[in-house]
């Protein structure tokens, strides 16, 4: 009897549909330029945006230790504009830093695992 109850309790787990996980946002390219007020980073990313319910909603600049230096929030989907490029200015990057990481985020799936390594000029 106990085995039958355990089997019945586990069966719905196998019958449930798998959680939907879309392709993560991909950083196709990035560039950096210094200015008097910090750095401007421009990022080109792609993501299979479907509309307001699922889209790439941001990217961030990290130092090589994973500390966040800047965050660019993307306020709307880019269904018909793929890939697309957006910039963030006045990023304070410590002197002597030669490389940063850029990481993209999706509204549904969160931060992409992969980061784009960007060498600073």
Phi and psi in degrees as GROMACS dihedral restraints (atoms count N, CA, C in turn):
[ dihedral_restraints ]
;  ai    aj    ak    al  type     phi  dphi    fc
    3     4     5     6     1   -63.1    20    10
    4     5     6     7     1   -39.5    20    10
    6     7     8     9     1   -64.0    20    10
    7     8     9    10     1   -39.7    20    10
    9    10    11    12     1   -64.6    20    10
   10    11    12    13     1   -42.2    20    10
   12    13    14    15     1   -64.5    20    10
   13    14    15    16     1   -41.1    20    10
   15    16    17    18     1   -64.2    20    10
   16    17    18    19     1   -41.3    20    10
   18    19    20    21     1   -63.8    20    10
   19    20    21    22     1   -43.4    20    10
   21    22    23    24     1   -64.2    20    10
   22    23    24    25     1   -34.5    20    10
   24    25    26    27     1   -71.6    20    10
   25    26    27    28     1   -32.1    20    10
   27    28    29    30     1   -83.8    20    10
   28    29    30    31     1   -32.4    20    10
   30    31    32    33     1   -52.4    20    10
   31    32    33    34     1   -44.2    20    10
   33    34    35    36     1   -59.5    20    10
   34    35    36    37     1   -27.6    20    10
   36    37    38    39     1   -64.0    20    10
   37    38    39    40     1   -35.0    20    10
   39    40    41    42     1   -80.0    20    10
   40    41    42    43     1   -26.0    20    10
   42    43    44    45     1   -85.1    20    10
   43    44    45    46     1   -19.7    20    10
   45    46    47    48     1   -67.2    20    10
   46    47    48    49     1   140.9    20    10
   48    49    50    51     1   -66.4    20    10
   49    50    51    52     1   148.0    20    10
   51    52    53    54     1   -66.2    20    10
   52    53    54    55     1   150.2    20    10
   54    55    56    57     1   -64.2    20    10
   55    56    57    58     1   137.1    20    10
   57    58    59    60     1   -72.7    20    10
   58    59    60    61     1   127.0    20    10
   60    61    62    63     1  -134.3    20    10
   61    62    63    64     1   114.4    20    10
   63    64    65    66     1   -87.0    20    10
   64    65    66    67     1   174.3    20    10
   66    67    68    69     1   -62.1    20    10
   67    68    69    70     1   139.2    20    10
   69    70    71    72     1   -71.5    20    10
   70    71    72    73     1   158.8    20    10
   72    73    74    75     1   -64.5    20    10
   73    74    75    76     1   143.5    20    10
   75    76    77    78     1  -119.9    20    10
   76    77    78    79     1   129.1    20    10
   78    79    80    81     1   -84.4    20    10
   79    80    81    82     1   113.9    20    10
   81    82    83    84     1   -83.0    20    10
   82    83    84    85     1   -33.6    20    10
   84    85    86    87     1  -163.7    20    10
   85    86    87    88     1   158.4    20    10
   87    88    89    90     1  -154.8    20    10
   88    89    90    91     1   151.3    20    10
   90    91    92    93     1  -142.2    20    10
   91    92    93    94     1   158.8    20    10
   93    94    95    96     1  -135.8    20    10
   94    95    96    97     1   142.9    20    10
   96    97    98    99     1  -142.8    20    10
   97    98    99   100     1   136.4    20    10
   99   100   101   102     1   -78.5    20    10
  100   101   102   103     1   154.0    20    10
  102   103   104   105     1  -144.3    20    10
  103   104   105   106     1   178.4    20    10
  105   106   107   108     1   -64.3    20    10
  106   107   108   109     1   -28.3    20    10
  108   109   110   111     1  -102.1    20    10
  109   110   111   112     1    13.7    20    10
  111   112   113   114     1   128.0    20    10
  112   113   114   115     1  -149.0    20    10
  114   115   116   117     1  -112.4    20    10
  115   116   117   118     1   150.0    20    10
  117   118   119   120     1  -112.6    20    10
  118   119   120   121     1   124.2    20    10
  120   121   122   123     1  -111.6    20    10
  121   122   123   124     1   129.8    20    10
  123   124   125   126     1  -113.3    20    10
  124   125   126   127     1   132.8    20    10
  126   127   128   129     1  -127.6    20    10
  127   128   129   130     1   131.4    20    10
  129   130   131   132     1  -105.9    20    10
  130   131   132   133     1   121.8    20    10
  132   133   134   135     1  -133.3    20    10
  133   134   135   136     1   159.3    20    10
  135   136   137   138     1  -129.7    20    10
  136   137   138   139     1   150.2    20    10
  138   139   140   141     1  -164.9    20    10
  139   140   141   142     1   140.6    20    10
  141   142   143   144     1   -75.8    20    10
  142   143   144   145     1    65.9    20    10
  144   145   146   147     1   -56.7    20    10
  145   146   147   148     1   138.2    20    10
  147   148   149   150     1  -110.7    20    10
  148   149   150   151     1   -10.8    20    10
  150   151   152   153     1   142.0    20    10
  151   152   153   154     1  -161.7    20    10
  153   154   155   156     1   -62.6    20    10
  154   155   156   157     1   -21.8    20    10
  156   157   158   159     1   -83.0    20    10
  157   158   159   160     1   -17.7    20    10
  159   160   161   162     1  -158.3    20    10
  160   161   162   163     1   107.7    20    10
  162   163   164   165     1  -157.2    20    10
  163   164   165   166     1   162.9    20    10
  165   166   167   168     1   -71.0    20    10
  166   167   168   169     1   118.7    20    10
  168   169   170   171     1  -112.4    20    10
  169   170   171   172     1    10.3    20    10
  171   172   173   174     1   171.8    20    10
  172   173   174   175     1   169.4    20    10
  174   175   176   177     1  -149.1    20    10
  175   176   177   178     1   157.5    20    10
  177   178   179   180     1  -138.2    20    10
  178   179   180   181     1   155.4    20    10
  180   181   182   183     1  -103.2    20    10
  181   182   183   184     1   130.0    20    10
  183   184   185   186     1  -122.5    20    10
  184   185   186   187     1   149.0    20    10
  186   187   188   189     1   -76.1    20    10
  187   188   189   190     1   177.3    20    10
  189   190   191   192     1   -71.8    20    10
  190   191   192   193     1   -10.4    20    10
  192   193   194   195     1   -93.6    20    10
  193   194   195   196     1    -1.7    20    10
  195   196   197   198     1    93.5    20    10
  196   197   198   199     1     6.9    20    10
  198   199   200   201     1   -80.4    20    10
  199   200   201   202     1   132.8    20    10
  201   202   203   204     1   -73.7    20    10
  202   203   204   205     1   128.9    20    10
  204   205   206   207     1  -107.3    20    10
  205   206   207   208     1   -22.2    20    10
  207   208   209   210     1  -169.3    20    10
  208   209   210   211     1   150.5    20    10
  210   211   212   213     1  -132.7    20    10
  211   212   213   214     1   127.9    20    10
  213   214   215   216     1  -111.1    20    10
  214   215   216   217     1   112.3    20    10
  216   217   218   219     1   -86.8    20    10
  217   218   219   220     1   133.3    20    10
  219   220   221   222     1  -101.6    20    10
  220   221   222   223     1   115.5    20    10
  222   223   224   225     1   -86.3    20    10
  223   224   225   226     1    -4.3    20    10
  225   226   227   228     1  -156.2    20    10
  226   227   228   229     1   161.5    20    10
  228   229   230   231     1   -71.7    20    10
  229   230   231   232     1   157.8    20    10
  231   232   233   234     1  -124.2    20    10
  232   233   234   235     1    58.7    20    10
  234   235   236   237     1   -60.5    20    10
  235   236   237   238     1   -44.3    20    10
  237   238   239   240     1  -100.3    20    10
  238   239   240   241     1     6.9    20    10
  240   241   242   243     1  -126.4    20    10
  241   242   243   244     1    85.6    20    10
  243   244   245   246     1  -134.4    20    10
  244   245   246   247     1   133.8    20    10
  246   247   248   249     1   -68.3    20    10
  247   248   249   250     1   169.9    20    10
  249   250   251   252     1  -135.2    20    10
  250   251   252   253     1   157.5    20    10
  252   253   254   255     1  -122.2    20    10
  253   254   255   256     1   134.1    20    10
  255   256   257   258     1  -137.1    20    10
  256   257   258   259     1   155.4    20    10
  258   259   260   261     1  -121.1    20    10
  259   260   261   262     1   160.9    20    10
  261   262   263   264     1  -137.9    20    10
  262   263   264   265     1   129.5    20    10
  264   265   266   267     1  -108.8    20    10
  265   266   267   268     1   169.5    20    10
  267   268   269   270     1    62.4    20    10
  268   269   270   271     1    34.4    20    10
  270   271   272   273     1   -81.6    20    10
  271   272   273   274     1   126.0    20    10
  273   274   275   276     1   -89.4    20    10
  274   275   276   277     1   108.1    20    10
  276   277   278   279     1  -112.2    20    10
  277   278   279   280     1   127.6    20    10
  279   280   281   282     1   -56.0    20    10
  280   281   282   283     1   143.8    20    10
  282   283   284   285     1   -57.2    20    10
  283   284   285   286     1   152.8    20    10
  285   286   287   288     1    74.1    20    10
  286   287   288   289     1     0.7    20    10
  288   289   290   291     1   -77.1    20    10
  289   290   291   292     1   129.1    20    10
  291   292   293   294     1  -109.7    20    10
  292   293   294   295     1   -13.0    20    10
  294   295   296   297     1  -151.9    20    10
  295   296   297   298     1   143.4    20    10
  297   298   299   300     1  -130.8    20    10
  298   299   300   301     1   169.9    20    10
  300   301   302   303     1  -113.3    20    10
  301   302   303   304     1   149.6    20    10
  303   304   305   306     1  -124.2    20    10
  304   305   306   307     1   134.6    20    10
  306   307   308   309     1  -130.6    20    10
  307   308   309   310     1   134.0    20    10
  309   310   311   312     1   -99.7    20    10
  310   311   312   313     1   157.4    20    10
  312   313   314   315     1  -130.5    20    10
  313   314   315   316     1   145.9    20    10
  315   316   317   318     1  -115.6    20    10
  316   317   318   319     1   141.4    20    10
  318   319   320   321     1   -54.7    20    10
  319   320   321   322     1   -39.0    20    10
  321   322   323   324     1   -90.4    20    10
  322   323   324   325     1   -48.5    20    10
  324   325   326   327     1   -93.6    20    10
  325   326   327   328     1    -6.2    20    10
  327   328   329   330     1    79.6    20    10
  328   329   330   331     1  -156.2    20    10
  330   331   332   333     1   -70.0    20    10
  331   332   333   334     1   133.8    20    10
  333   334   335   336     1   -66.0    20    10
  334   335   336   337     1   147.7    20    10
  336   337   338   339     1   -69.6    20    10
  337   338   339   340     1   -39.6    20    10
  339   340   341   342     1   -75.5    20    10
  340   341   342   343     1   143.4    20    10
  342   343   344   345     1  -120.7    20    10
  343   344   345   346     1   154.3    20    10
  345   346   347   348     1  -100.7    20    10
  346   347   348   349     1   125.2    20    10
  348   349   350   351     1   -90.4    20    10
  349   350   351   352     1   123.6    20    10
  351   352   353   354     1  -117.2    20    10
  352   353   354   355     1   119.1    20    10
  354   355   356   357     1   -81.2    20    10
  355   356   357   358     1   136.9    20    10
  357   358   359   360     1   -89.3    20    10
  358   359   360   361     1   137.8    20    10
